[in-house]
Amino acid sequence: MPREWDAEGTVLITGGTGALGALTARHLVARGSRDLLLLSRGGPAAPGAEELLSELRAAGAHAEVVACDITDAEALAEAVRGRRITSVFHVAGVLDDGVATTLTPDRVRPVLAAKATAARLLHELLPDAREFVLYSSVSAALGTPGQGNYAAANAYLDALARHRHTRGLPALSLGWGPWDVGAGMTGALTEADRERAARSGLPLTTAGTGTALLDAAMAGADPAVLPGAVDVAGFTGREEVPHLLRGLVRGPRRAAASPAGEVSFAGRLRALPAGERALTVLERVRAEAAAVLGFPTADAVEKDRPFKELGFDSLTAVELRNRLGAVTGVRLPATLVFDHPTPEALAERLGAELVPPEPGAADALTAGLDALEASPDALSPGERSRLRVRLSALLARWADDQAGQEPDDTEDRDADLAAATEEDIFALIDSELESP
Ligand SMILES: NC(=O)c1ccc[n+]([C@@H]2O[C@H](COP(=O)([O-])OP(=O)(O)OC[C@H]3O[C@@H](n4cnc5c(N)ncnc54)[C@H](OP(=O)(O)O)[C@@H]3O)[C@@H](O)[C@H]2O)c1
């Protein structure tokens, strides 16, 4: 049944001094709320807290900001003691993004605590609240790269809302997509960030749209919603399409499964002269990096500038990994961009994987000589003499070639060879082959 908006009693907003907490406070006051309690660890010392309070008071509300760590059961109980809290807006949260392999318990615990532990405490402490609104994230429903801890924390909020709903308690979990409000978890966005967001499939939520969506969700009956738009085109062709969208979105066309006649990137690379391959891979890496960062062309991605300096973080690093994986058909590790920190280093790694260097004749010969050195008796006298003839003939040919060439003093190896006389070389081979 649709809920009626209740402007009476005290509205508790956790994370009330953060970007969305402050925006929510202003919006609720504009809608008629007259008594607000805003909690955050920073409390009145949090940036912007004073201005926010004056604004809310000027709008006719009684508002208080109290410093409280809401993951601490006693501190939270103390903060709400003696107040008639009728509405709960649990907005607090922290981020600690990283690829799954780096998410140690120390990086998961605080993210879970600020959302899940605090939500459970509020649920237990305030059984009579008539509004119980949880600010969750689309990460729980769709999964966002690098946010395993955060997605789990938000999934708890969604589950708690459903749990309360089935027990007849008020509950609303809002799985917000990224906001564009100049502060908070998405911070101040650049034009490149906005372009990237537009392509990501999750368009940004502005203050106006967000508060309208909040009102709509609160007027609705669903306990867990995803307020905001999803642009399925942004998910098309991705390496990993969120489960929820699989019925709507086409997955990646893997290079290995290319239809007949369509040449894979690795195939095109192999067809190129060896000297052009490295540059082709590098250009592709730069182009994909530019696309991830929202740069109009690859020119902005210098080949030897570290990805970190170019503006990559763990999320964009995973996005680049996914794009390169889709292009090449190679399964690449999530740590790709950290293991190979510049476009040049990454291109080298990819090139080696796509067109592994064939062992050259010199490598094979060196391996044979190594084996002979390790066990000089391995050859029979007949084999030795046959080999001696062939090696002598080869060395004589090299010596002739060498005589007709300018010595290349850029390479020590060649300089050494040029300095050695024919007798030196023959003597070396003889001693190697004839020694017992
Ligand atoms: N902004 C977005 O694009 C976006 C998108 C999806 C979902 N959301 C959700 O919306 C909520 C607000 O996000 P935001 O952008 O406004 O972030 P924000 O500006 O960083 O605000 C988070 C607030 O939570 C408070 N907080 C964190 N841990 C706390 C703790 N243990 N005890 C008390 N307060 C604590 C912070 O204050 P102190 O550090 O002073 O404690 C801060 O006031 C979050 O739950 C987030 O997951 C945001």
The ligand as an SDF file (V2000), in Angstrom:
LIG
                    3D

 48 52  0  0  0  0  0  0  0  0999 V2000
   27.0440    9.7200   -4.4940 N   0  0  0  0  0  0  0  0  0  0  0  0
   26.6840    8.7460   -5.3180 C   0  0  0  0  0  0  0  0  0  0  0  0
   26.8810    8.8040   -6.5210 O   0  0  0  0  0  0  0  0  0  0  0  0
   25.9860    7.5250   -4.7630 C   0  0  0  0  0  0  0  0  0  0  0  0
   25.5800    6.5240   -5.6510 C   0  0  0  0  0  0  0  0  0  0  0  0
   24.9510    5.3860   -5.1600 C   0  0  0  0  0  0  0  0  0  0  0  0
   24.7110    5.2940   -3.8110 C   0  0  0  0  0  0  0  0  0  0  0  0
   25.1190    6.2730   -2.9600 N   0  0  0  0  0  0  0  0  0  0  0  0
   24.8860    6.0850   -1.5330 C   0  0  0  0  0  0  0  0  0  0  0  0
   24.4140    7.2850   -0.9640 O   0  0  0  0  0  0  0  0  0  0  0  0
   24.9680    7.4670    0.3230 C   0  0  0  0  0  0  0  0  0  0  0  0
   25.5900    8.8500    0.4530 C   0  0  0  0  0  0  0  0  0  0  0  0
   26.6170    9.0170   -0.4940 O   0  0  0  0  0  0  0  0  0  0  0  0
   27.3860   10.4040   -0.6430 P   0  0  0  0  0  0  0  0  0  0  0  0
   27.8010   10.5360   -2.0250 O   0  0  0  0  0  0  0  0  0  0  0  0
   26.5830   11.4680   -0.0020 O   0  0  0  0  0  0  0  0  0  0  0  0
   28.6970   10.1150    0.2320 O   0  0  0  0  0  0  0  0  0  0  0  0
   29.4720   11.0460    1.2300 P   0  0  0  0  0  0  0  0  0  0  0  0
   29.3590   12.4880    0.8500 O   0  0  0  0  0  0  0  0  0  0  0  0
   30.8040   10.4490    1.4070 O   0  0  0  0  0  0  0  0  0  0  0  0
   28.6510   10.8710    2.5820 O   0  0  0  0  0  0  0  0  0  0  0  0
   28.7550    9.7380    3.3850 C   0  0  0  0  0  0  0  0  0  0  0  0
   28.4090   10.1670    4.7930 C   0  0  0  0  0  0  0  0  0  0  0  0
   28.4440    9.0220    5.6470 O   0  0  0  0  0  0  0  0  0  0  0  0
   29.0710    9.4120    6.8670 C   0  0  0  0  0  0  0  0  0  0  0  0
   29.6060    8.2450    7.5150 N   0  0  0  0  0  0  0  0  0  0  0  0
   30.4490    7.3010    7.0030 C   0  0  0  0  0  0  0  0  0  0  0  0
   30.7330    6.3800    7.9320 N   0  0  0  0  0  0  0  0  0  0  0  0
   30.0680    6.7160    9.0450 C   0  0  0  0  0  0  0  0  0  0  0  0
   29.9890    6.1620   10.3380 C   0  0  0  0  0  0  0  0  0  0  0  0
   30.6450    5.0470   10.6800 N   0  0  0  0  0  0  0  0  0  0  0  0
   29.2140    6.7760   11.2640 N   0  0  0  0  0  0  0  0  0  0  0  0
   28.5540    7.9190   10.9350 C   0  0  0  0  0  0  0  0  0  0  0  0
   28.5870    8.4920    9.7250 N   0  0  0  0  0  0  0  0  0  0  0  0
   29.3470    7.9020    8.7890 C   0  0  0  0  0  0  0  0  0  0  0  0
   30.1400   10.4130    6.4250 C   0  0  0  0  0  0  0  0  0  0  0  0
   30.5380   11.2960    7.4400 O   0  0  0  0  0  0  0  0  0  0  0  0
   31.8370   11.0660    8.3710 P   0  0  0  0  0  0  0  0  0  0  0  0
   32.9290   10.6170    7.4580 O   0  0  0  0  0  0  0  0  0  0  0  0
   32.0610   12.3850    9.0070 O   0  0  0  0  0  0  0  0  0  0  0  0
   31.4510   10.0090    9.3280 O   0  0  0  0  0  0  0  0  0  0  0  0
   29.3700   11.1930    5.3700 C   0  0  0  0  0  0  0  0  0  0  0  0
   28.6000   12.2040    5.9930 O   0  0  0  0  0  0  0  0  0  0  0  0
   25.9470    6.3390    0.5510 C   0  0  0  0  0  0  0  0  0  0  0  0
   25.3470    5.3660    1.3400 O   0  0  0  0  0  0  0  0  0  0  0  0
   26.1970    5.8030   -0.8230 C   0  0  0  0  0  0  0  0  0  0  0  0
   26.4770    4.4270   -0.8010 O   0  0  0  0  0  0  0  0  0  0  0  0
   25.7580    7.3770   -3.4150 C   0  0  0  0  0  0  0  0  0  0  0  0
  1  2  1  0
  2  3  2  0
  2  4  1  0
  4  5  1  0
  4 48  2  0
  5  6  2  0
  6  7  1  0
  7  8  2  0
  8  9  1  0
  8 48  1  0
  9 10  1  0
  9 46  1  0
 10 11  1  0
 11 12  1  0
 11 44  1  0
 12 13  1  0
 13 14  1  0
 14 15  2  0
 14 16  1  0
 14 17  1  0
 17 18  1  0
 18 19  2  0
 18 20  1  0
 18 21  1  0
 21 22  1  0
 22 23  1  0
 23 24  1  0
 23 42  1  0
 24 25  1  0
 25 26  1  0
 25 36  1  0
 26 27  1  0
 26 35  1  0
 27 28  2  0
 28 29  1  0
 29 30  1  0
 29 35  2  0
 30 31  1  0
 30 32  2  0
 32 33  1  0
 33 34  2  0
 34 35  1  0
 36 37  1  0
 36 42  1  0
 37 38  1  0
 38 39  2  0
 38 40  1  0
 38 41  1  0
 42 43  1  0
 44 45  1  0
 44 46  1  0
 46 47  1  0
M  CHG  2   8   1  16  -1
M  END
$$$$
